[in-house]
Amino acid sequence: MTSTPQALHNATATMTRGMVLLFAFCCGAIVANIYYAQPIIELIAPDIGLSSTMASLIVSLTQIGYALGLFFLVPLGDLLENRRLTILTSLVAIASLLGAAFTEQPNAFLLVSLLIGFSSVSVQILIPLAAHLTPEESRGRVVGGIMGGLLLGILLARPVSSVVADHFGWRAMFIAAAVLMAAISVVLLLTVPKRQPAHNATYFQLLRSLGSLLRQQPVLRQRAFYQACMFATFSLFWTAVPLELARNHGLSQSQIALFALVGAIGAIAAPISGRLADAGHTRIASLLAMLFAAVSFLPAFIHPAYSVVGLAVTGVVLDFCVQMNMVLGQRAVYALDAHSRGRLNALYMTSIFIGGALGSSIASAVYEHAGWLGVVGLGSALPLLALLRFLGSSRKALPATA
């Protein structure tokens, strides 16, 4: 059985640039599983006998499954051998994706949607593993690079799903995702070093310790709040902007899919923010990320003729800021306790997911009742709220961790 210090020693030589790129690709491909169904639920629902009013359950149950996985599965990264846990989770994802591709029953499809979300949390096992396998002085750069791949997966999943479904049918998307997951599982099995956590606690003791960690770690609470606000704005924008583009700017679904690709430019924030954190610039980078996220909605109002371009600028800047703040937060959270990284990451990501779920759930209602101005107002207020909390908390915290 490999001890934690030994695993860390092995990883220092193993986490090469190629391994970082591999982890980034795998995380992006795995997290994309959560988002493939979102733009094609109108194709899926009638084909499996699900009513239009119940179609949104596909998305909701996938998100609920992911939340359950974050809370109940990710803490196992502090208890079980990480590579084996990742592979087992990936096998569940493969079975679930194939189930989605071939099922004809609505209830069965809803069940596998829940399992797709649950099993996709393996990305949150891989990221702390990469942090363990990296020396402190380069941890921000490595985590930032991997998070860039994760954000690309989130941003590219929807347009890729739309294109594949249009040309080959919606079932082809899930088959392709299952094949990709199978390939990823083989690659991870052959390349990722083993890491056995040095923990003697039981699984239920780990779960009970989540509350203690949340109480004992103010940096975790602060960073979770900041990023929950930021990700709520991110989800609010990307849920509402297709409505704005279709209704007021006349864009087709294909054009909206192309628009979504523009946001992928924001993924370059990940390696930049990781390097800033490694250099000790966490506080100023966090402040700028929250500030620019708050003002990122303004370009669309510069001139009506350039409003679509302005919305694209908003998407790029917002994605950049959200990604930067997430990586800075992860760097700070991972530095708190090496033996609890899996649980710290579970708490951090669960709070982010809650913020994102709230943002996406209210986006349509805000847009219908208050229009794009309502989206702008709420989307700007949330990062400002995080910024105010940050300014208040950072006076009492060390600059490197606030």
Secondary structure, DSSP 8 states (H G I E B T S, - for coil): ---HHHHHHHHHHH--HHHHHHHHHHHHHHHHTTTTTGGGHHHHHHHHT--TTTTHHHHHHHHHHHHHHHHHTGGGGGTS-HHHHHHHHHHHHHHHHHHHHH---HHHHHHHHHHHHHHGGGHHHHHHHHHHTS-GGGHHHHHHHHHHHHHHHHHHHHHHHHHHHHHH-HHHHHHHHHHHHHHHHHHHHHHS----------HHHHHHHHHHHHHH-HHHHHHHHHHHHHHHHHHHHHHHHHHHHHHHS---HHHHHHHHHHGGGGGGHHHHHHHHHHTT-HHHHHHHHHHHHHHTTGGGGS-GGGHHHHHHHHHHHHHHHHHHHHHHHHHHHHTT-GGGHHHHHHHHHHHHHHHHHHHHHHHHHHHHHHHHHHHHHHHHHHHHHHHHHHHHHHTTS-TTT-
